[in-house]
Amino acid sequence: MNTDVTVGIDDGVAVLTLNRPDHLNAYTADMGTLLGRAYQECDDDDDVRAIVVTGAGRAFCAGADFSGSISPFDSPADDGAFSASPINPAAFELRKPVIAALNGHAIGIGLTIALQADIRIVAVDAKYGVVQVRRGVIPDCMSHWTLTQLTTLGVAAEVLLTGRTFTGAEAAALGIANRALPAEQVLDHALEMARDIAVHVAPMSAALCKRLLWDSAINNYTAREVASLETQLHHRLMGTADAREGVAAFLDRRPPRFSSRLSADWTALPRPEPEP
């Protein structure tokens, strides 16, 4: 059994671990396939309320694996199988919150995978970079889009066009990461955040909120279109068992017991209503 990606689920939190520590978790096609499969299985599992993706050992992912006899940047076979966005589905396409715990270096595709997560916690002194232009190719995993959503066009241009590396502290300062911590604290902090989501956040509320957040960026919705969708989704949620339970738990000062199940209750977001 291929263990390049391991999955552990506990108390509503799934931990997906890139697991080639002897190679600093260098990326392989098998790893990409396994990560995409794990994402999908976690998204389909009602017992998973939040996802943490991290790396085994002292790195998150050191980039593409160049240790084999064939370079990952050789010309692909002309069979239509190659994709520059091999993680399918991408983390932002899921309904569950995804936290990337970048416990160490993340270079090239190691960082562009993490850019697809909802939240990134990085190691303050580790090295990060989207270095592909220094290898004779271009950035991948939709990073020309994700990075501009997370930061600004100017920051994205600097990061992608120079291919330079930077510390976790600078990643947080640039807006690429949500928080920079000592390496030994990164995973624990991500798990604490994920457990808080698993206990206190309604799964349907999280799913709809996440989809509206990312779909607004993908579809370039206007503020008024977002307002229309927020209103429609409020109508969907208000008066439900989860809405009643959320208020009751708050008033009783106890953890909520939400009952919605994405496997049975999920329907996709509507389209914005036309502006008058």
C-alpha positions in Angstrom: 0.0 0.0 0.0 1.3 3.4 -0.9 1.8 5.5 2.2 3.0 8.7 0.5 -0.1 10.4 2.1 -1.5 9.1 5.4 -4.9 9.9 6.8 -5.9 10.0 10.5 -9.3 11.1 11.7 -10.0 12.0 15.4 -12.8 14.0 17.0 -14.0 15.5 13.7 -10.6 16.5 12.4 -8.8 14.7 9.5 -5.0 15.0 9.4 -3.6 14.4 6.0 0.2 14.0 6.1 2.6 14.1 3.2 4.7 11.2 4.2 8.1 10.9 2.4 10.2 12.4 5.3 13.5 10.9 4.0 13.0 12.9 0.8 11.6 16.0 2.6 8.2 15.0 1.3 9.3 15.8 -2.3 6.2 15.7 -4.5 5.4 12.8 -6.8 2.5 12.1 -9.1 1.4 9.3 -6.7 1.4 11.8 -3.8 -0.8 14.1 -5.8 -3.3 11.4 -6.6 -3.4 10.2 -3.0 -3.9 13.7 -1.7 -6.8 14.4 -4.1 -8.4 11.1 -3.2 -8.0 11.8 0.5 -9.5 15.3 0.1 -12.6 13.8 -1.7 -13.0 11.1 0.9 -12.9 13.6 3.8 -15.3 15.8 2.0 -17.8 12.9 1.7 -17.4 11.8 5.3 -19.9 13.5 7.7 -17.6 12.6 10.6 -14.9 15.0 9.2 -15.6 18.6 10.1 -12.2 20.1 9.3 -9.1 19.0 7.5 -5.4 19.7 8.4 -2.7 18.9 5.8 0.9 18.8 7.0 4.2 17.1 6.3 6.1 14.3 8.1 9.4 15.2 9.6 11.1 18.6 9.2 9.6 19.8 5.9 6.1 20.3 4.5 7.1 19.6 0.9 10.5 20.4 -0.7 9.1 20.6 -4.2 9.1 18.3 -7.1 11.0 15.0 -6.7 14.1 15.0 -8.9 15.6 11.8 -7.5 14.3 9.5 -10.2 15.7 8.8 -13.6 13.0 10.9 -15.3 12.8 14.6 -14.5 9.3 15.8 -13.6 9.9 18.7 -16.0 10.6 16.4 -19.1 8.1 16.8 -21.9 4.9 14.9 -21.0 3.6 12.1 -23.1 1.1 13.3 -25.8 -1.8 11.6 -24.2 -3.6 14.5 -22.7 -3.0 13.1 -19.2 -0.7 15.9 -17.9 -2.2 18.7 -15.8 -0.4 21.6 -14.1 -3.1 21.3 -11.4 -2.8 17.7 -10.4 -4.6 17.8 -7.0 -8.2 17.0 -7.8 -10.3 18.3 -6.2 -8.3 21.4 -5.0 -8.6 22.2 -1.3 -10.7 25.3 -2.0 -13.2 23.2 -3.9 -14.1 21.1 -0.8 -17.0 22.0 1.5 -14.9 21.4 4.7 -12.4 24.0 6.0 -8.8 23.1 5.1 -5.9 24.3 7.2 -2.4 23.9 5.8 0.1 23.3 8.6 3.4 24.1 6.9 5.7 22.7 9.6 8.8 23.3 7.6 10.1 24.2 4.1 7.6 24.4 1.3 9.1 25.1 -2.1 7.6 25.0 -5.6 4.5 22.8 -5.8 4.9 22.3 -2.0 3.8 25.9 -1.5 1.4 26.1 -4.4 -0.6 23.1 -3.0 -0.8 25.0 0.3 -2.0 28.1 -1.4 -5.2 26.2 -2.3 -6.1 25.8 1.4 -8.3 28.1 3.3 -5.9 28.9 6.1 -2.1 28.6 6.2 0.1 28.3 9.4 3.8 28.5 8.6 7.1 27.9 10.5 8.6 31.3 11.1 12.2 30.4 10.1 11.5 27.9 7.3 11.9 28.7 3.7 9.0 29.2 1.3 8.9 30.0 -2.4 7.3 29.5 -5.8 10.5 28.8 -7.6 9.4 27.3 -10.9 10.6 30.2 -13.1 14.1 29.4 -11.8 13.7 25.8 -13.1 12.7 26.7 -16.6 8.9 26.1 -16.2 6.1 28.2 -14.7 4.1 28.1 -11.4 1.4 25.5 -11.0 -1.7 24.5 -9.0 -3.6 27.6 -10.1 -1.1 29.8 -8.2 -1.4 32.6 -10.7 -5.0 32.9 -9.4 -4.8 31.7 -5.7 -1.9 34.0 -4.9 -3.7 37.1 -6.2 -6.7 36.2 -4.1 -4.6 35.9 -1.0 -2.5 39.0 -1.5 -2.3 41.6 -4.3 -1.3 41.5 -7.9 2.0 43.2 -7.0 2.9 40.7 -4.3 1.9 37.8 -6.6 4.1 39.3 -9.4 7.1 39.6 -7.1 6.7 36.0 -5.7 6.0 34.3 -9.0 8.3 36.3 -11.4 11.4 36.3 -9.1 11.0 32.8 -7.9 12.9 33.8 -4.7 12.5 32.1 -1.4 11.5 33.9 1.8 10.9 33.0 5.5 7.7 32.2 7.1 7.8 35.5 8.9 7.8 37.3 5.5 5.1 35.0 4.2 2.8 36.2 7.0 3.8 39.8 6.4 3.0 39.5 2.7 -0.4 37.9 3.5 0.5 34.5 2.0 0.2 32.9 5.5 -2.3 33.6 8.2 0.3 33.1 11.0 4.0 32.3 11.5 5.0 30.3 14.5 8.0 28.4 15.7 8.1 25.1 13.7 7.3 22.9 16.7 4.1 24.9 17.3 2.7 24.9 13.8 0.8 21.6 13.7 -0.5 21.9 17.3 -1.9 25.4 16.4 -3.5 24.1 13.3 -5.1 21.2 15.2 -6.4 23.5 17.9 -8.0 25.7 15.2 -9.5 22.6 13.4 -10.8 21.1 16.7 -12.5 24.5 17.5 -14.2 24.4 14.1 -15.2 20.7 14.6 -16.8 21.4 18.0 -18.3 24.9 17.6 -19.2 25.4 13.8 -22.2 24.0 12.1 -21.1 21.8 9.2 -23.7 23.2 6.8 -22.9 26.8 7.8 -19.2 26.2 7.2 -19.8 24.5 3.9 -22.1 27.3 2.6 -19.8 30.0 3.9 -16.7 28.5 2.3 -18.4 27.9 -1.0 -19.7 31.5 -1.1 -16.3 32.8 -0.2 -14.5 31.0 -2.9 -17.2 31.1 -5.5 -17.4 34.8 -5.2 -13.7 35.0 -6.1 -14.0 32.4 -8.9 -17.0 34.0 -10.5 -16.0 37.6 -9.7 -19.3 38.4 -8.2 -20.2 42.0 -7.4 -21.0 43.1 -3.9 -24.7 43.2 -4.8 -24.5 39.6 -6.2 -22.9 38.5 -3.0 -25.6 40.2 -1.0 -28.2 38.4 -3.1 -26.6 35.0 -2.3 -26.2 35.8 1.4 -29.9 36.6 1.5 -30.9 33.4 -0.3 -28.6 31.3 2.0 -30.0 33.0 5.1 -33.4 31.9 4.0 -32.1 28.3 3.6 -30.6 28.3 7.1 -32.8 30.4 9.3 -35.3 28.3 11.2 -33.4 25.1 10.7 -32.5 22.7 13.6 -28.9 23.9 13.4 -30.0 27.5 13.7 -32.1 26.7 16.7 -29.4 24.6 18.3 -26.7 27.3 17.8 -28.8 29.9 19.7 -29.8 27.4 22.4 -26.2 26.3 23.0 -25.0 29.9 23.2 -27.7 30.8 25.7 -27.0 27.6 27.7 -23.3 28.2 27.6 -22.6 24.7 26.3 -21.1 23.2 23.1 -23.6 22.9 20.3 -24.9 19.6 19.0 -25.5 20.3 15.3 -27.5 17.7 13.3 -27.1 18.7 9.7 -25.3 16.1 7.5 -23.7 17.2 4.2 -24.1 13.8 2.8 -27.9 14.0 3.0 -28.7 17.8 3.2 -26.3 19.5 0.8 -27.5 21.3 -2.2 -25.3 23.6 -4.3 -25.3 27.3 -4.0 -27.9 29.2 -6.1 -27.1 31.8 -8.6 -27.3 35.5 -7.7 -30.7 37.0 -8.4 -30.7 39.8 -11.0 -30.2 43.3 -9.7 -33.4 45.5 -10.0 
